[in-house]
Amino acid sequence: MATGANHVAIDYRAVAQRISNLLPDENVPKDHHWGPSFVRLAWHSSATYSAADNSGGSNGAYMRLEFKTNDPLHGGLDLARTRLEPVKTEFPAITYADLYTFCGIVAIKEMGGPAIPWRPGRKDIDVKNLKVVEQAGRFPLPDDTKETVHEKFKRMGLTRQDMVALMGGHVLGRCHVERSGYDGQWVDDPIKFSNEFYEELLEDDWKPAVVEGSGKQQFEAYPEGEKLMMLPTDMQLLEDEDTRRLCQLYKEDQERWFKDFSDAFVKLLEGGVHFDESVETVVL
């Protein structure tokens, strides 16, 4: 048992079990699993943080704002939020801000990833009072220049190593052309948390391609006869010696990647959050 932001005791292991029960779903196209969407929700809930002025981030639960399914940044996350509503109903003391980050922690563990430590204590701000930071200027975007991506991660208080480790999270899920303008999955098994992203990135024969219907450029390969894709920012990891070296390290040592990803994900989810000293860390 631990205490949430409203100082009510919450059994987070029971919350985790309820979230886990929601992950498999035959109605989810292709993968039949909500895990990648829950991890993306945690990421998008947190990646507006600016260490320069301590604004943005997961505190406040701004993801409750009405981002539609076809929103270019947050498309589809309205569906993930709806999927989580039964958890909020069953455990009303948990804040949305905590729920939207904790679901990513649970999903990663359930898909074979590390047990990432997580602390409760984020507060929900009344939607009418939420200060909406300028999203596109803060989120790392697939067509950003290499310099812009590095600057955005630095703004979040993250290092280049953190950046490379977190981008390995692209092992999960797929892009939908009707949402992002990109199309396809990065790896063969998009609901297994593994270092396969780095294997595919380093080993496959990637060719530039234009996405039909959006005109955006991505990179495609057919290592086993089935199309895989990489975003322009993924390919940029191979351009500099230090980021390429980290990709090689994570390809060869999954446990090292698990550790570095875990450390970086904690920093991402906690940016801008002030935790009470009495808060207990949850490790699943």
DRENFI-989288 format. One record per residue (C-alpha): residue in one letter; x negated, y, z. Coordinates in steps of 0.001 Angstrom, whole numbers, plus 500000, padded with zeros to 6 digits. Layout:
# residues N
("A", (X, Y, Z)) ...
This chain:
# residues 284
("M", (500000, 500000, 500000)) ("A", (498820, 503539, 499273)) ("T", (500281, 507011, 499562)) ("G", (501355, 508935, 496476)) ("A", (501334, 512676, 495822)) ("N", (504543, 513079, 497817)) ("H", (503001, 511169, 500787)) ("V", (505414, 508245, 500460)) ("A", (503855, 504779, 500742)) ("I", (503848, 503022, 497366)) ("D", (502903, 499420, 496673)) ("Y", (500783, 499978, 493589)) ("R", (500212, 496268, 493061)) ("A", (503981, 495879, 492772)) ("V", (504022, 498832, 490363)) ("A", (501251, 497178, 488350)) ("Q", (503204, 493936, 488150)) ("R", (506284, 495794, 486914)) ("I", (504211, 497533, 484237)) ("S", (502634, 494219, 483240)) ("N", (506083, 492724, 482748)) ("L", (506866, 495466, 480236)) ("L", (503817, 494875, 478034)) ("P", (505008, 492011, 475800)) ("D", (507936, 492996, 473588)) ("E", (509029, 491237, 470400)) ("N", (510602, 494484, 469200)) ("V", (507200, 496195, 468854)) ("P", (506237, 495948, 465159)) ("K", (503282, 493682, 464272)) ("D", (501545, 493395, 467671)) ("H", (504586, 492816, 469940)) ("H", (502753, 494541, 472797)) ("W", (502898, 497931, 474537)) ("G", (499339, 497776, 475879)) ("P", (497670, 500001, 473258)) ("S", (500442, 502610, 473561)) ("F", (500107, 502715, 477357)) ("V", (496345, 503256, 477087)) ("R", (496944, 505983, 474506)) ("L", (499482, 507614, 476829)) ("A", (496894, 507729, 479622)) ("W", (494340, 509218, 477213)) ("H", (496677, 511845, 475809)) ("S", (497883, 512743, 479302)) ("S", (494321, 513613, 480285)) ("A", (492343, 514788, 477245)) ("T", (493411, 518439, 477382)) ("Y", (491287, 519007, 480502)) ("S", (488813, 521873, 480423)) ("A", (486049, 521861, 483014)) ("A", (485414, 525529, 482177)) ("D", (488585, 526774, 483879)) ("N", (489985, 523556, 485401)) ("S", (493084, 523728, 483197)) ("G", (494910, 520920, 481409)) ("G", (494437, 517268, 482261)) ("S", (496768, 514670, 483728)) ("N", (497976, 516715, 486699)) ("G", (501471, 518081, 486093)) ("A", (502553, 515350, 483647)) ("Y", (502953, 517680, 480684)) ("M", (503566, 514623, 478499)) ("R", (507194, 514850, 479672)) ("L", (507615, 517677, 477187)) ("E", (509558, 516611, 474122)) ("F", (506835, 515474, 471764)) ("K", (508660, 513701, 468958)) ("T", (507822, 510401, 467277)) ("N", (506338, 512201, 464256)) ("D", (504349, 514759, 466266)) ("P", (500869, 514832, 464614)) ("L", (499083, 514571, 467980)) ("H", (501399, 512594, 470243)) ("G", (503594, 510717, 467767)) ("G", (505085, 507553, 469230)) ("L", (504273, 508342, 472846)) ("D", (507891, 509304, 473474)) ("L", (508617, 505598, 472966)) ("A", (505965, 504608, 475525)) ("R", (507402, 507041, 478063)) ("T", (510879, 505606, 477541)) ("R", (509511, 502089, 478000)) ("L", (508130, 503121, 481407)) ("E", (511363, 504647, 482723)) ("P", (512473, 501426, 484497)) ("V", (509260, 501603, 486549)) ("K", (510033, 505148, 487627)) ("T", (513583, 504076, 488496)) ("E", (512377, 501144, 490583)) ("F", (509588, 503139, 492249)) ("P", (510956, 506712, 492380)) ("A", (508170, 507926, 494692)) ("I", (505500, 507525, 492017)) ("T", (504943, 510721, 490053)) ("Y", (505109, 510693, 486284)) ("A", (501557, 512080, 486268)) ("D", (500346, 509042, 488197)) ("L", (502513, 506607, 486224)) ("Y", (501261, 507865, 482853)) ("T", (497643, 507252, 483883)) ("F", (498131, 504076, 485927)) ("C", (499882, 502345, 483021)) ("G", (496645, 502618, 481024)) ("I", (494637, 501072, 483865)) ("V", (497088, 498158, 484092)) ("A", (497218, 497634, 480324)) ("I", (493428, 497497, 479949)) ("K", (493153, 494882, 482690)) ("E", (495998, 492808, 481227)) ("M", (494390, 492853, 477767)) ("G", (491133, 491404, 479089)) ("G", (489316, 494564, 480093)) ("P", (487646, 495636, 483333)) ("A", (489383, 496379, 486638)) ("I", (489047, 500175, 486567)) ("P", (489345, 501957, 489923)) ("W", (492229, 504440, 490050)) ("R", (493383, 506990, 492603)) ("P", (496954, 508266, 493044)) ("G", (497732, 511845, 493920)) ("R", (498668, 513660, 490716)) ("K", (501658, 515964, 491046)) ("D", (504577, 516581, 488715)) ("I", (505190, 520207, 487866)) ("D", (508707, 521288, 486939)) ("V", (508886, 521099, 483151)) ("K", (510076, 524715, 483010)) ("N", (506839, 525793, 484730)) ("L", (504374, 523644, 482824)) ("K", (501636, 525690, 481238)) ("V", (501138, 524129, 477826)) ("V", (497512, 524428, 476789)) ("E", (496682, 524768, 473114)) ("Q", (496650, 521103, 472206)) ("A", (494990, 520909, 468807)) ("G", (492061, 523033, 469951)) ("R", (491289, 520623, 472784)) ("F", (492062, 517123, 471541)) ("P", (489333, 515345, 469583)) ("L", (490901, 514933, 466142)) ("P", (490065, 512259, 463538)) ("D", (488876, 514825, 460982)) ("D", (486891, 517054, 463360)) ("T", (483282, 517750, 462501)) ("K", (480670, 515929, 464544)) ("E", (479745, 519144, 466337)) ("T", (483385, 519880, 467207)) ("V", (483959, 516391, 468624)) ("H", (480863, 516637, 470819)) ("E", (481947, 520052, 472056)) ("K", (485452, 518822, 472912)) ("F", (484122, 515935, 474982)) ("K", (481669, 518274, 476683)) ("R", (484571, 520619, 477497)) ("M", (486253, 517723, 479312)) ("G", (483133, 517320, 481459)) ("L", (482065, 514179, 479588)) ("T", (478633, 513242, 478272)) ("R", (477700, 511883, 474851)) ("Q", (477434, 508438, 476443)) ("D", (480952, 508866, 477835)) ("M", (482126, 509836, 474357)) ("V", (480651, 506775, 472661)) ("A", (481983, 504475, 475396)) ("L", (485497, 505918, 475264)) ("M", (485672, 505743, 471474)) ("G", (485258, 501997, 471804)) ("G", (488843, 502102, 473021)) ("H", (489773, 502185, 469347)) ("V", (489532, 498414, 469616)) ("L", (493178, 498685, 470678)) ("G", (496193, 499381, 468501)) ("R", (496521, 500753, 464999)) ("C", (497210, 503969, 463101)) ("H", (500610, 504622, 461521)) ("V", (500657, 506763, 458406)) ("E", (504048, 508250, 459261)) ("R", (502654, 509558, 462560)) ("S", (498980, 510426, 462137)) ("G", (498484, 510197, 458394)) ("Y", (496012, 507318, 458883)) ("D", (496813, 503670, 458328)) ("G", (495620, 500353, 459717)) ("Q", (493821, 498744, 462643)) ("W", (490176, 498911, 463630)) ("V", (489642, 495247, 464527)) ("D", (491099, 491786, 463958)) ("D", (492778, 491510, 467381)) ("P", (494159, 494936, 468367)) ("I", (495582, 493808, 471718)) ("K", (492357, 492328, 473117)) ("F", (490051, 494660, 475023)) ("S", (486584, 493739, 473775)) ("N", (483491, 495267, 472184)) ("E", (484658, 494264, 468703)) ("F", (484987, 497926, 467674)) ("Y", (481199, 498272, 467744)) ("E", (480687, 494970, 465931)) ("E", (482950, 496004, 463076)) ("L", (481547, 499539, 462956)) ("L", (477943, 498358, 462662)) ("E", (478367, 495230, 460543)) ("D", (481103, 495885, 457982)) ("D", (480719, 497466, 454558)) ("W", (482750, 500650, 454978)) ("K", (483960, 502568, 451941)) ("P", (485800, 505914, 451868)) ("A", (489471, 505645, 450917)) ("V", (492392, 508035, 450555)) ("V", (495508, 507087, 452495)) ("E", (498530, 506769, 450265)) ("G", (501312, 509046, 451419)) ("S", (499171, 511487, 453381)) ("G", (496085, 512136, 451281)) ("K", (493828, 511860, 454325)) ("Q", (490440, 510206, 454105)) ("Q", (489574, 507161, 456182)) ("F", (487077, 504333, 455767)) ("E", (488084, 500780, 454912)) ("A", (486457, 497353, 454909)) ("Y", (487677, 493810, 454189)) ("P", (485343, 491537, 456205)) ("E", (487762, 488588, 456327)) ("G", (489952, 489583, 453404)) ("E", (492217, 491719, 455615)) ("K", (491920, 495505, 455660)) ("L", (490302, 497169, 458650)) ("M", (489844, 500926, 458997)) ("M", (487679, 503530, 460693)) ("L", (488372, 507214, 461187)) ("P", (485896, 509858, 460026)) ("T", (484937, 510544, 463645)) ("D", (484249, 506832, 464199)) ("M", (481776, 506793, 461327)) ("Q", (480035, 509861, 462743)) ("L", (478798, 507695, 465621)) ("L", (476334, 506147, 463165)) ("E", (474830, 509449, 462056)) ("D", (472735, 510346, 465123)) ("E", (470062, 508117, 466602)) ("D", (471318, 508402, 470194)) ("T", (474963, 507602, 469449)) ("R", (474054, 504795, 467047)) ("R", (471744, 503321, 469693)) ("L", (474616, 503263, 472193)) ("C", (476889, 501568, 469649)) ("Q", (474215, 498911, 469167)) ("L", (473862, 498491, 472927)) ("Y", (477607, 498052, 473415)) ("K", (477801, 495615, 470496)) ("E", (475172, 493426, 472157)) ("D", (476272, 493828, 475782)) ("Q", (480019, 493827, 476420)) ("E", (479591, 493949, 480202)) ("R", (477516, 497117, 479904)) ("W", (480217, 498646, 477736)) ("F", (482905, 497638, 480235)) ("K", (480958, 499439, 482984)) ("D", (480292, 502588, 480951)) ("F", (483859, 502690, 479626)) ("S", (485236, 502271, 483148)) ("D", (483088, 505101, 484517)) ("A", (484047, 507416, 481648)) ("F", (487752, 506533, 481832)) ("V", (487827, 507398, 485545)) ("K", (486267, 510786, 484786)) ("L", (488773, 511357, 481980)) ("L", (491830, 510515, 484086)) ("E", (490672, 512510, 487119)) ("G", (489742, 515747, 485342)) ("G", (491463, 518692, 487042)) ("V", (493020, 516592, 489829)) ("H", (492473, 517455, 493497)) ("F", (492790, 514294, 495566)) ("D", (493605, 514198, 499249)) ("E", (490723, 512724, 501261)) ("S", (493050, 510067, 502680)) ("V", (493948, 508648, 499230)) ("E", (492978, 505005, 498818)) ("T", (491429, 503794, 495587)) ("V", (493387, 501061, 493818)) ("V", (491462, 498262, 492109)) ("L", (493565, 495581, 490434)) 
